[in-house]
Amino acid sequence: MTAYAPTSSLTLPVCGKHLLPRQPPGHMSREQLQRRLLAQECRLRLLIAPAGVGKSVLLADCARECPAGYSPLWLNCAGQAWSAAELCRQLAVVLGYPQASSEAQLLAALEQEPRTLWIMLNDYPREPDSNLDACLDRLIGASAPGLYWWLGSRRRPACNLPRLLLEGELFELGRSTDAGGIP
């Protein structure tokens, strides 16, 4: 199996704070929520709320505050029905890997990824898809220690979230969580 981890000199095409979505007109900062999200040291930060609540804006605001030494990678899923293969293809593109990477190649590359990255999946596909969610679960599970996942979604993906929670690797923010809702 060949891993496609890029060299450290690679310039990522979809990386950096300057490529994040613009703040909308009349933007109101939600500093308290932003501070809570930024304070978490965990593998997955999960924001779940209905359309129009501001998940994308909150994710982008957090990405703009990404600490030095970390790079935010923004992938807008646009709520579209993606297959597991399409998720892998899109992630390969933002990570700077060959676009034709299979899931196995992407998993191997993520295990060896030397960079410290925030992988931000905005508007995760809204229709339930067990194969897609299982793929996401495998990607998160295989990630090197320097990879942190942020997920904005209208639904809770069917990943092994209880395991992540027990390991202290999940911070979930949404209407039905103990962490509180997204006002």
N, CA and C of each residue as an Amber inpcrd file, in Angstrom:
protein
   549
   0.8510000  -1.1740000   0.0000000   0.0000000   0.0000000   0.0000000
   0.8950000   1.2350000   0.0000000   0.5720000   2.1950000  -0.7930000
   1.3580000   3.4100000  -0.8930000   0.6510000   4.5490000  -0.1860000
   1.3510000   5.1980000   0.7120000   0.7930000   6.3820000   1.3850000
   1.2530000   7.6060000   0.6150000   0.3970000   8.6000000   0.5570000
   0.7000000   9.8000000  -0.2020000   0.8670000  11.0090000   0.6900000
   1.5360000  10.8560000   1.8030000   1.7510000  12.0090000   2.6720000
   2.6520000  13.0020000   1.9500000   2.2260000  14.2510000   1.8630000
   3.0110000  15.2480000   1.1560000   4.2410000  15.6530000   1.9520000
   5.1790000  16.2440000   1.2660000   6.3510000  16.7590000   1.9520000
   5.9590000  18.0210000   2.6910000   6.7670000  18.4260000   3.6550000
   6.4290000  19.5930000   4.4650000   6.4790000  20.8810000   3.6540000
   7.1070000  20.8800000   2.4890000   7.1900000  22.0990000   1.6860000
   5.9840000  22.2880000   0.7730000   5.0460000  21.3410000   0.8060000
   3.8770000  21.4230000  -0.0550000   3.0070000  22.6190000   0.3150000
   2.5880000  23.3720000  -0.6650000   1.6450000  24.4510000  -0.4520000
   0.2620000  23.9250000  -0.7600000  -0.6010000  24.0040000   0.2030000
  -1.9430000  23.4640000   0.0330000  -2.8240000  24.4460000  -0.7090000
  -3.5730000  23.9930000  -1.6980000  -4.4040000  24.8890000  -2.4820000
  -5.6190000  25.4220000  -1.7390000  -6.1280000  24.7170000  -0.7290000
  -7.3420000  25.1490000  -0.0480000  -7.0380000  25.3690000   1.4320000
  -5.8440000  25.7860000   1.7380000  -5.4300000  25.9590000   3.1050000
  -5.2430000  27.4320000   3.4060000  -5.4960000  27.7870000   4.6040000
  -5.2000000  29.1360000   5.0430000  -6.4440000  29.9250000   5.3720000
  -6.2570000  30.8650000   6.2660000  -7.3590000  31.6670000   6.7640000
  -7.9350000  32.5870000   5.6950000  -7.1280000  32.9540000   4.7160000
  -7.5970000  33.8710000   3.6720000  -8.5770000  33.2110000   2.7020000
  -8.6960000  31.8770000   2.7350000  -9.6040000  31.1760000   1.8300000
 -10.8880000  30.7160000   2.5060000 -11.1240000  31.1810000   3.7090000
 -12.3450000  30.8210000   4.4260000 -13.5060000  31.6570000   3.9030000
 -14.7210000  31.2010000   4.1250000 -15.8830000  32.0010000   3.6970000
 -15.8880000  33.3700000   4.3840000 -16.3930000  34.3530000   3.6680000
 -16.4970000  35.6980000   4.2470000 -17.5040000  35.6990000   5.3880000
 -17.3090000  36.6600000   6.2660000 -18.3190000  36.8620000   7.2980000
 -19.5250000  37.5160000   6.6470000 -20.7290000  37.0860000   7.0170000
 -21.9270000  37.6400000   6.3910000 -22.1730000  39.0770000   6.8510000
 -22.9370000  39.8410000   6.0840000 -23.2960000  41.1890000   6.5200000
 -24.0240000  41.1160000   7.8630000 -23.7180000  42.0330000   8.7370000
 -24.3410000  42.0530000  10.0550000 -23.8370000  40.9540000  10.9720000
 -22.6540000  40.4370000  10.6820000 -22.0790000  39.3460000  11.4770000
 -22.0060000  39.7370000  12.9530000 -22.4820000  38.8350000  13.7720000
 -22.3850000  39.0210000  15.2180000 -21.5090000  37.9090000  15.7750000
 -20.4450000  38.3000000  16.4110000 -19.5270000  37.3270000  16.9810000
 -20.1850000  36.5940000  18.1480000 -19.9370000  35.3150000  18.2250000
 -20.4230000  34.5070000  19.3500000 -19.1950000  34.0440000  20.1230000
 -18.5800000  34.9980000  20.7930000 -17.2880000  34.7660000  21.4390000
 -17.3290000  33.6630000  22.4860000 -18.3990000  33.5650000  23.2370000
 -18.4630000  32.5420000  24.2740000 -18.4280000  31.1430000  23.6570000
 -19.2360000  30.9150000  22.6260000 -19.2150000  29.6130000  21.9510000
 -17.8670000  29.3710000  21.2840000 -17.3500000  30.4010000  20.6660000
 -16.0590000  30.2820000  19.9920000 -14.9640000  29.9170000  20.9970000
 -14.9480000  30.5730000  22.1520000 -13.9430000  30.2640000  23.1860000
 -14.0760000  28.8160000  23.6550000 -15.3270000  28.3590000  23.8430000
 -15.5340000  26.9730000  24.2810000 -14.9900000  25.9850000  23.2560000
 -15.2560000  26.2440000  21.9940000 -14.7660000  25.3490000  20.9440000
 -13.2450000  25.3750000  20.8480000 -12.6730000  26.5590000  20.9120000
 -11.2230000  26.6930000  20.7800000 -10.4780000  26.1080000  21.9800000
 -11.1300000  26.0830000  23.1320000 -10.4820000  25.5790000  24.3490000
 -10.3850000  24.0570000  24.3740000 -11.1500000  23.3910000  23.5350000
 -11.1730000  21.9260000  23.5500000  -9.9340000  21.3620000  22.8670000
  -9.3600000  20.3750000  23.4920000  -8.2270000  19.6520000  22.8990000
  -8.7110000  18.2300000  22.6460000  -9.3260000  18.0270000  21.4880000
  -9.8960000  16.7160000  21.1910000  -9.8260000  16.4700000  19.6850000
 -10.0000000  15.2420000  19.3180000  -9.8920000  14.8410000  17.9170000
 -11.0510000  15.3610000  17.0620000 -12.2720000  15.4340000  17.6540000
 -13.4450000  15.8480000  16.8850000 -14.2710000  16.8730000  17.6520000
 -14.5150000  18.0020000  16.9970000 -15.4610000  18.9980000  17.4860000
 -16.6560000  18.9280000  16.5460000 -17.8130000  18.6320000  17.1070000
 -19.0110000  18.3780000  16.3250000 -20.0650000  19.4290000  16.6480000
 -20.5020000  20.1710000  15.6290000 -21.5530000  21.1740000  15.7730000
 -22.7700000  20.6790000  15.0220000 -23.8730000  20.4930000  15.7360000
 -25.0990000  19.9910000  15.1190000 -26.2120000  20.9920000  15.3710000
 -26.8450000  21.4440000  14.3060000 -27.9690000  22.3830000  14.4220000
 -28.6790000  22.4530000  13.0780000 -29.9180000  22.9490000  13.0860000
 -30.6620000  23.0920000  11.8270000 -30.0290000  24.1320000  10.9080000
 -30.5140000  24.1580000   9.6900000 -30.0440000  25.1360000   8.7050000
 -30.3270000  26.5540000   9.2130000 -29.4090000  27.4620000   8.9150000
 -29.6230000  28.8680000   9.2150000 -29.2340000  29.3100000  10.6090000
 -28.7460000  28.3960000  11.4350000 -28.3790000  28.7360000  12.8090000
 -27.0170000  29.4300000  12.8730000 -26.1520000  29.1490000  11.9190000
 -24.8450000  29.7920000  11.8900000 -23.6700000  28.8760000  12.1650000
 -23.8310000  27.5940000  11.9090000 -22.7350000  26.6460000  12.1120000
 -21.5320000  27.0080000  11.2510000 -21.7810000  27.3300000   9.9840000
 -20.6830000  27.6520000   9.0600000 -19.9380000  28.9050000   9.5010000
 -20.6780000  29.8940000   9.9410000 -20.0630000  31.1450000  10.3970000
 -19.2190000  30.8790000  11.6370000 -19.7550000  30.0980000  12.5660000
 -19.0200000  29.7750000  13.7860000 -17.7540000  28.9700000  13.4720000
 -17.8660000  27.9910000  12.5790000 -16.6860000  27.2260000  12.1710000
 -15.6270000  28.1380000  11.5500000 -16.0650000  29.0220000  10.6650000
 -15.1250000  29.9300000  10.0000000 -14.4930000  30.8890000  11.0030000
 -15.2740000  31.3850000  11.9550000 -14.7140000  32.2700000  12.9890000
 -13.6490000  31.5390000  13.7980000 -13.9070000  30.2860000  14.1340000
 -12.9090000  29.4870000  14.8550000 -11.6630000  29.2760000  13.9980000
 -11.8580000  28.9910000  12.7090000 -10.7110000  28.7740000  11.8160000
  -9.8440000  30.0240000  11.7280000 -10.4630000  31.1950000  11.7790000
  -9.6980000  32.4450000  11.7320000  -8.8310000  32.6260000  12.9830000
  -9.1930000  31.9190000  14.0430000  -8.4350000  31.9840000  15.2960000
  -7.5120000  30.7770000  15.4720000  -7.3060000  30.0400000  14.4220000
  -6.4530000  28.8610000  14.4550000  -5.0730000  29.2460000  14.9930000
  -4.5670000  28.5390000  16.0000000  -3.2780000  28.8970000  16.5950000
  -2.1180000  28.7710000  15.6100000  -1.0800000  29.5180000  15.8910000
   0.1450000  29.4180000  15.0910000   0.6370000  27.9750000  15.1330000
   1.1260000  27.5110000  14.0170000   1.6060000  26.1400000  13.9250000
   0.5570000  25.1610000  13.4270000  -0.6860000  25.6000000  13.3850000
  -1.7850000  24.7890000  12.8600000  -2.2420000  25.4110000  11.5520000
  -2.7680000  24.5970000  10.6690000  -3.3390000  25.0970000   9.4200000
  -4.7670000  24.6000000   9.2950000  -5.7180000  25.5230000   9.0610000
  -7.0850000  25.0630000   8.8310000  -7.2810000  24.6550000   7.3720000
  -7.9310000  23.5360000   7.1640000  -8.2980000  23.0810000   5.8220000
  -9.8180000  23.0730000   5.7650000 -10.3850000  23.8300000   4.8580000
 -11.8300000  24.0000000   4.7680000 -12.3720000  23.1750000   3.6190000
 -13.3390000  22.3190000   3.9170000 -14.0120000  21.5380000   2.8830000
 -15.5060000  21.7450000   3.0420000 -16.1110000  22.3950000   2.0630000
 -17.5430000  22.6400000   2.0950000 -18.2590000  21.4870000   1.4080000
 -18.9440000  20.6840000   2.1970000 -19.6990000  19.5470000   1.6610000
 -21.0320000  20.0070000   1.0750000 -21.4710000  21.2000000   1.4320000
 -22.6960000  21.8170000   0.9090000 -23.9400000  20.9600000   1.1220000
 -23.9070000  20.0750000   2.1200000 -25.0640000  19.2510000   2.4250000
 -25.4090000  18.2280000   1.3610000 -24.5810000  18.1240000   0.3340000
 -24.8620000  17.2280000  -0.7950000 -24.6980000  15.7670000  -0.4050000
 -25.3700000  14.9010000  -1.1180000 -25.2780000  13.4590000  -0.8870000
 -23.9790000  12.9550000  -1.5090000 -22.9690000  12.7970000  -0.6910000
 -21.6860000  12.2890000  -1.1600000 -21.5630000  10.8210000  -0.8250000
 -20.8840000  10.1010000  -1.6790000 -20.5200000   8.7250000  -1.3650000
 -19.2370000   8.7670000  -0.5290000 -18.8840000   7.6310000   0.0280000
 -17.6270000   7.5370000   0.7640000 -16.4480000   7.8430000  -0.1630000
 -16.5260000   7.3770000  -1.3950000 -15.4530000   7.6240000  -2.3640000
 -15.3270000   9.1200000  -2.6720000 -16.4570000   9.8210000  -2.7680000
 -16.4150000  11.2600000  -3.0380000 -15.8270000  12.0150000  -1.8510000
 -16.1780000  11.6260000  -0.6330000 -15.5780000  12.2510000   0.5500000
 -14.0660000  12.0690000   0.5200000 -13.6140000  10.8610000   0.2130000
 -12.1690000  10.5920000   0.1460000 -11.5100000  11.4340000  -0.9450000
 -12.1540000  11.5370000  -2.1010000 -11.5980000  12.3290000  -3.1940000
 -11.4860000  13.7990000  -2.7900000 -12.5320000  14.3370000  -2.2190000
 -12.5280000  15.7430000  -1.8130000 -11.4820000  16.0110000  -0.7220000
 -11.3800000  15.0990000   0.2370000 -10.3600000  15.2560000   1.2820000
  -8.9550000  15.1700000   0.7040000  -8.7470000  14.2490000  -0.2310000
  -7.4300000  14.1380000  -0.8690000  -7.0420000  15.4540000  -1.5240000
  -7.9940000  16.1120000  -2.1690000  -7.7160000  17.3900000  -2.8320000
  -7.2830000  18.4450000  -1.8140000  -8.0650000  18.6290000  -0.7300000
  -7.7110000  19.6840000   0.2290000  -6.4370000  19.3530000   0.9940000
  -6.1280000  18.0690000   1.1240000  -4.9080000  17.6800000   1.8200000
  -3.6690000  17.7380000   0.9240000  -3.8890000  17.8880000  -0.3840000
  -2.7620000  17.9420000  -1.3080000  -2.2620000  16.5790000  -1.7360000
  -3.0690000  15.5450000  -1.5550000  -2.7310000  14.1910000  -1.9810000
  -3.2440000  13.9930000  -3.4080000  -2.8100000  12.9270000  -4.0800000
  -3.3640000  12.6470000  -5.4040000  -4.8780000  12.4930000  -5.3400000
  -5.5580000  13.1270000  -6.2640000  -7.0160000  13.1490000  -6.2870000
  -7.6250000  11.7530000  -6.3950000  -6.9100000  10.8450000  -7.0040000
  -7.4270000   9.4960000  -7.2130000  -7.1210000   8.5650000  -6.0410000
  -6.7720000   9.1110000  -4.8920000  -6.4660000   8.2690000  -3.7390000
  -7.6840000   7.4470000  -3.3340000  -7.4610000   6.1810000  -3.1010000
  -8.5360000   5.3200000  -2.6070000  -8.6900000   5.5720000  -1.1030000
  -9.7410000   5.0150000  -0.5320000  -9.9020000   5.1640000   0.9140000
  -8.7140000   4.5550000   1.6500000  -8.2580000   3.3920000   1.2190000
  -7.1180000   2.7450000   1.8690000  -5.8660000   3.6160000   1.7930000
  -5.6300000   4.2350000   0.6390000  -4.4710000   5.1200000   0.4980000
  -4.6200000   6.3610000   1.3670000  -5.8250000   6.9110000   1.4230000
  -6.0690000   8.0890000   2.2560000  -5.8840000   7.7430000   3.7340000
  -6.3940000   6.6030000   4.1620000  -6.2080000   6.1690000   5.5500000
  -4.7280000   6.0390000   5.8880000  -3.9670000   5.4120000   4.9970000
  -2.5290000   5.2450000   5.2350000  -1.8220000   6.5970000   5.3040000
  -2.2150000   7.5200000   4.4440000  -1.6010000   8.8490000   4.4410000
  -1.9520000   9.6210000   5.7060000  -3.2060000   9.5330000   6.1460000
  -3.6140000  10.2380000   7.3660000  -2.8820000   9.7140000   8.5930000
  -2.6100000   8.4200000   8.6150000  -1.8660000   7.8380000   9.7350000
  -0.4540000   8.4020000   9.8270000   0.1170000   8.7950000   8.6860000
   1.4900000   9.2820000   8.6290000   1.5990000  10.8000000   8.4690000
   0.4770000  11.5030000   8.4570000   0.4690000  12.9430000   8.1860000
   1.3240000  13.6970000   9.2090000   2.3670000  14.3970000   8.7400000
   3.2560000  15.0970000   9.6690000   2.7720000  16.4980000  10.0700000
   1.8660000  17.0560000   9.2990000   1.4150000  18.4240000   9.5840000
   0.4100000  18.4510000  10.7340000   0.2700000  19.6130000  11.3430000
  -0.7450000  19.8330000  12.3650000  -1.8740000  20.5960000  11.6890000
  -3.0130000  19.9290000  11.5180000  -4.1040000  20.4690000  10.7010000
  -5.4310000  20.4330000  11.4330000  -6.2540000  21.4150000  11.1290000
  -7.6630000  21.3970000  11.4860000  -8.4020000  21.0800000  10.1980000
  -8.9920000  19.9130000  10.1080000  -9.7790000  19.5270000   8.9410000
 -11.2260000  19.9020000   9.2420000 -11.7170000  20.9140000   8.5460000
 -13.0250000  21.4820000   8.8370000 -14.0160000  21.1090000   7.7410000
 -14.9320000  20.2030000   8.0820000 -15.9610000  19.7640000   7.1430000
 -17.2260000  20.5750000   7.4210000 -17.5110000  21.4910000   6.5390000
 -18.6740000  22.3650000   6.6900000 -19.8840000  21.7610000   5.9770000
 -21.0170000  21.7950000   6.6300000 -22.2820000  21.3310000   6.0630000
 -22.1620000  19.8920000   5.5470000 -21.7840000  19.0170000   6.4780000
 -21.6680000  17.5840000   6.1930000 -22.9670000  17.0930000   5.5480000
 -22.8850000  16.1490000   4.6140000 -24.0930000  15.6880000   3.9130000
 -25.2710000  15.4350000   4.8560000 -26.4080000  16.0300000   4.4850000
 -27.5600000  16.0350000   5.4030000 -28.3720000  14.7560000   5.3840000
 -28.2940000  13.9800000   4.3190000 -29.0430000  12.7230000   4.2590000
 -28.2120000  11.6010000   4.8860000 -28.8210000  10.8220000   5.7680000
 -28.0870000   9.7090000   6.3800000 -27.5480000   8.7350000   5.3360000
 -26.3170000   8.3110000   5.5280000 -25.6720000   7.3390000   4.6450000
 -24.6890000   6.5570000   5.5100000 -25.0290000   5.3320000   5.8240000
 -24.2100000   4.5350000   6.7380000 -22.8050000   4.2920000   6.1870000
 -22.6630000   4.1230000   4.8650000 -21.3290000   3.9220000   4.2820000
 -20.4740000   5.1850000   4.4110000 -21.0600000   6.3400000   4.1710000
 -20.3370000   7.6070000   4.3030000 -19.9090000   7.8250000   5.7510000
 -20.8430000   7.6240000   6.6850000 -20.5270000   7.8320000   8.1000000
 -19.4690000   6.8480000   8.5800000 -19.5350000   5.6060000   8.1230000
 -18.5230000   4.6090000   8.4930000 -17.1500000   5.0060000   7.9520000
 -17.1250000   5.5470000   6.7450000 -15.8690000   6.0260000   6.1610000
 -15.3070000   7.1740000   6.9960000 -16.1530000   8.1400000   7.3440000
 -15.7080000   9.2530000   8.1860000 -15.1500000   8.7350000   9.5000000
 -15.8200000   7.7630000  10.1060000 -15.3610000   7.1770000  11.3650000
 -13.9650000   6.5690000  11.2000000 -13.7520000   5.8580000  10.1020000
 -12.4300000   5.2520000   9.8630000 -11.3730000   6.3290000   9.6500000
 -11.7070000   7.3950000   8.9260000 -10.7510000   8.4870000   8.6770000
 -10.3530000   9.1690000   9.9750000 -11.3350000   9.4560000  10.8040000
 -11.0420000  10.1070000  12.0880000 -10.1960000   9.1770000  12.9540000
 -10.5550000   7.9060000  12.9790000  -9.8270000   6.9370000  13.7960000
  -8.3930000   6.7080000  13.3550000  -8.1250000   6.8620000  12.0740000
  -6.7860000   6.6030000  11.5370000  -5.8860000   7.8310000  11.5550000
  -6.4100000   8.9580000  11.9560000  -5.6620000  10.2110000  11.8660000
  -4.4640000  10.2570000  12.8030000  -3.3760000  10.8210000  12.2980000
  -2.1850000  11.0590000  13.0980000  -2.5310000  12.0060000  14.2480000
  -1.7220000  12.0250000  15.2900000  -2.0320000  12.8590000  16.4620000
  -2.1840000  14.3570000  16.1710000  -1.6160000  14.8760000  15.1110000
  -1.6960000  16.2980000  14.8010000  -2.9000000  16.7030000  13.9630000
  -3.8090000  15.7710000  13.7090000  -4.9960000  16.0750000  12.9070000
  -6.2100000  16.2160000  13.8110000  -6.8990000  17.3300000  13.6510000
  -8.0910000  17.6180000  14.4400000  -9.2380000  17.8680000  13.4800000
 -10.3660000  17.2480000  13.7300000 -11.5300000  17.3140000  12.8540000
 -12.5680000  18.2390000  13.4600000 -13.1540000  19.0600000  12.6120000
 -14.2740000  19.9290000  12.9680000 -15.3920000  19.5810000  11.9920000
 -16.5820000  19.3770000  12.5030000 -17.6840000  18.9580000  11.6500000
 -18.9240000  19.7720000  11.9720000 -19.4200000  20.5010000  10.9720000
 -20.6860000  21.2130000  11.0840000 -21.7280000  20.4360000  10.3060000
 -22.8430000  20.0950000  10.9680000 -23.8200000  19.2180000  10.3270000
 -25.2270000  19.5000000  10.8400000 -26.2100000  19.1620000  10.0010000
 -27.6120000  19.2340000  10.4210000 -28.0310000  17.9520000  11.1390000
 -27.1850000  16.9280000  11.0750000 -27.5110000  15.6500000  11.7050000
 -26.2710000  15.0880000  12.3890000 -26.5260000  14.2080000  13.3200000
 -25.4330000  13.5410000  14.0320000 -24.9980000  12.3460000  13.1960000
 -23.7550000  12.3180000  12.7270000 -23.3260000  11.1850000  11.9040000
 -23.2850000   9.8970000  12.7220000 -23.5160000   8.7850000  12.0530000
 -23.5290000   7.4750000  12.7100000 -22.1070000   6.9340000  12.8010000
 -21.2690000   7.6670000  13.4950000 -19.8910000   7.2470000  13.7490000
 -19.8320000   6.6680000  15.1570000 -18.6930000   6.1590000  15.5450000
 -18.5360000   5.6220000  16.8950000 -18.2410000   6.7780000  17.8550000
 -19.2050000   7.6830000  17.9800000 -19.0420000   8.8550000  18.8350000
 -18.9330000   8.4910000  20.3200000 -19.6470000   7.4660000  20.8050000
 -19.4760000   7.1090000  22.2120000 -18.0270000   6.7490000  22.5680000
 -17.3530000   6.0630000  21.6580000 -15.9440000   5.7220000  21.9090000
 -15.1030000   6.9880000  22.0180000 -15.3170000   7.9260000  21.0760000
 -14.5670000   9.1820000  21.1300000 -14.8690000   9.9510000  22.4090000
 -16.1220000   9.9580000  22.8180000 -16.5070000  10.6530000  24.0390000
 -15.8310000  10.0350000  25.2590000 -15.8460000   8.7030000  25.3490000
 -15.2060000   8.0200000  26.4790000 -13.7000000   8.2600000  26.5210000
 -13.1010000   8.4250000  25.3510000 -11.6590000   8.6760000  25.2750000
 -11.3230000  10.1540000  25.4710000 -12.3410000  10.9950000  25.6350000
 -12.0950000  12.4300000  25.7820000 -11.7270000  13.0950000  24.4720000
 -12.1140000  12.4830000  23.3550000 -11.7370000  12.9740000  22.0370000
 -12.9080000  13.5990000  21.2710000 -14.0280000  13.8680000  21.9440000
 -15.1980000  14.4500000  21.2910000 -15.7200000  15.6130000  22.1180000
 -15.9840000  16.7190000  21.4320000 -16.7380000  17.8280000  22.0190000
 -17.8970000  18.0780000  21.0810000 -19.1030000  17.8560000  21.5860000
 -20.2960000  17.9900000  20.7620000 -21.0930000  19.1950000  21.2270000
 -21.4530000  20.0230000  20.2820000 -22.2400000  21.2170000  20.5600000
 -23.4690000  21.1660000  19.6770000 -24.6170000  21.1130000  20.2990000
 -25.8470000  21.0320000  19.5330000 -27.0480000  21.0840000  20.4400000
 -28.2010000  21.0360000  19.8690000 -29.4410000  21.2000000  20.6290000
 -29.6700000  20.1010000  21.6480000 -29.2270000  18.9120000  21.3940000
 -29.5350000  17.8110000  22.3120000 -28.3320000  17.3570000  23.1450000
 -27.3140000  18.2050000  23.2650000 -26.1320000  17.7910000  24.0200000
 -26.0730000  18.4970000  25.3460000 -25.3030000  17.9210000  26.2680000
 -25.0760000  18.5610000  27.5520000 -24.2410000  19.8220000  27.4150000
 -23.4910000  19.9190000  26.3260000 -22.6200000  21.0770000  26.1300000
 -23.4150000  22.3330000  25.8130000 -24.6900000  22.1910000  25.5310000
 -25.4980000  23.3630000  25.2450000 -25.7490000  23.5160000  23.7660000
 -26.6910000  24.3450000  23.4390000 -27.0670000  24.5360000  22.0470000
 -26.2680000  25.6220000  21.3540000 -26.5210000  25.7690000  20.1050000
 -25.9130000  26.8320000  19.3020000 -26.9820000  27.9000000  19.1340000
 -26.9060000  28.9760000  19.9210000 -27.9280000  30.0180000  19.7870000
 -27.7900000  30.8170000  18.5080000
